Amino acid sequence: MDEHELMGKMKISKAVAKMAIPSVISSLVTVVYNMADTFFVGQTGDSLQVAAVSLTNPIFILMMAFANMLGMGGSAVLSVALGEKNELRAKKTSSFVTYASLIIGIVFAAVLIIFMNPILTLFGANEQTCEFARGYTFHISYGAPFIIWSAAASFIVRAEGASREAMIGSMIGTIANIVLDPIFISVLDQGTAGAAIATTIGNVLASAYYLWYFLKKSRVLSIHWKHFTVKEGILKRACSSGLPTAIFSALMSVSTIVLNQLLVVYGNDPVAAIGIVFKANMFITFLQMGLANGVQPLLGYNYGSGDMARFQGVERYTKKCCLVAGVIATVLYFVLREPIIRLFISDEGVVSYGVEMLVAYMLSGPVIGILFVNMNCMQSVGHAFPATVLSVLRQGILLIPLLYLLRALFGLNGVILGQSVTDYIAVVLSIFLWRKIRRSLPSGAGAE
């Protein structure tokens, strides 16, 4: 099957399934991957080590901010290029994403190693958790180039229509991490440092797989230096298209730091609990994010080819899928809320906080997918700025002040409700902004 048949002709439900299912699996694999460190560290029974992993979580999120900017932005540019049958531009885009990822990763590693102590102090580490946090940070830092490129490459491979191969790459890293975590954490008694070592090795293996795919299997993707360029609008378009997702991730890192600083006042148990809840709740969020991200190549291709009727069909069908998946996942999590927390740790203080926090974070679960689909639609039609505004609001300008306001009004309960309140506001705004943009598009794109 050629890419035109999949992207432009196949029945919408089948095309969405073919693109979205591997993306959802990849996203859920990412969730398992992110859960693995917290889960295996939790098996030590040491809440301080769990808290240390929670405190260093913004580092990984920030790496994903860069990976998402390059991956999502490059995917948007690549999808349009493929829709226009411009293979040379596709090669230049994939090469740009590769070398930009590696350069950013090297700079990231240097900054982490040189400024480790002030960074961890900023994150809220105290004398009880600092040494554990240092071990994790050091070993995750030199893995930064591999972590960023393997994540960005998965988007690029998926944009070519190779969703299965993108899923395989993600699974290689995750399976390696899950297998190595107990070895390094428990058998070799490396604790939090062992979790970081396992994560780095997993991403090195995933990067090796994507390298093989680019060199041996792909028809249009390239990592050759001769194709690398920041000209022809590639740098500008890739970064601007990926900026909303990057800002979303970067501000998630900032808000996580703020959240940890607010919670550490109540002790290390709430910090450990929020780390577990954050990872556990990723299942609900990434399930719907995977659906939205999976259809982005379909949206970009059909916009590039001028088929706006099919673009809208993909949009509507994906939103229905997100809503159904969000409701089912949220109900399941509510029923199993305490067993989910106990899966990570048995400490009663952490469990008590964790159950309360998980319920609060689940409140926006049924509808958050609408936000992700609307943001991807905006990016696919070249309207990156409104999507950027939504990202800034959801994870920064609105969330952080709300955290302080709600804490002043309701104490700890207010802090843990901040994310869900912000999510609902962002969903409503995304509906308003996307409808306004859609009406301005050609070929009846404004029709409901």
Number of C-alpha atoms within 10 A of each C-alpha: 5 7 14 15 11 18 24 19 12 13 15 20 12 11 19 24 18 19 26 25 20 22 29 23 22 26 26 23 22 21 21 21 22 21 21 25 25 27 22 24 29 26 17 16 14 15 24 20 25 34 32 32 30 26 29 25 23 21 23 19 20 22 25 25 25 28 31 29 27 35 35 33 33 32 34 30 33 31 30 25 21 23 23 15 14 14 16 14 21 26 21 27 31 30 23 25 30 27 18 20 27 18 14 17 24 17 13 21 19 14 13 20 17 10 10 17 16 11 17 23 13 14 25 22 26 15 8 13 20 19 17 22 28 21 20 23 28 17 21 26 26 20 22 29 27 23 28 31 31 30 26 26 30 27 28 32 26 26 30 20 21 18 25 18 18 28 23 19 25 30 22 19 27 26 16 20 27 22 13 21 29 23 17 20 23 18 12 11 13 20 25 29 25 27 30 27 25 27 26 24 19 28 27 21 20 28 25 15 19 25 17 12 18 20 13 9 12 14 12 18 23 24 19 16 12 10 17 20 16 15 10 10 12 23 20 13 18 24 23 23 31 29 25 29 31 29 26 26 26 27 25 23 25 19 22 24 22 17 22 23 17 20 21 18 12 11 10 22 23 25 30 31 29 28 24 30 27 19 20 23 20 22 23 26 25 24 23 34 25 24 28 28 26 30 28 28 29 30 30 29 28 27 24 20 15 15 16 19 15 20 21 21 14 21 23 13 13 24 21 13 17 26 17 14 19 25 16 13 19 23 14 12 21 15 10 12 21 17 14 19 23 18 13 25 26 16 16 11 14 24 24 16 19 28 21 17 24 25 18 20 24 24 18 21 27 21 22 23 30 25 27 27 28 23 29 30 26 24 28 27 19 16 17 23 16 18 28 23 18 28 27 23 21 26 24 21 15 20 22 23 13 19 25 17 15 17 18 12 12 12 14 19 14 19 23 23 22 23 23 19 20 20 24 18 14 23 21 13 16 23 15 12 16 20 15 12 16 18 14 11 14 12 12 13 18 16 11 9
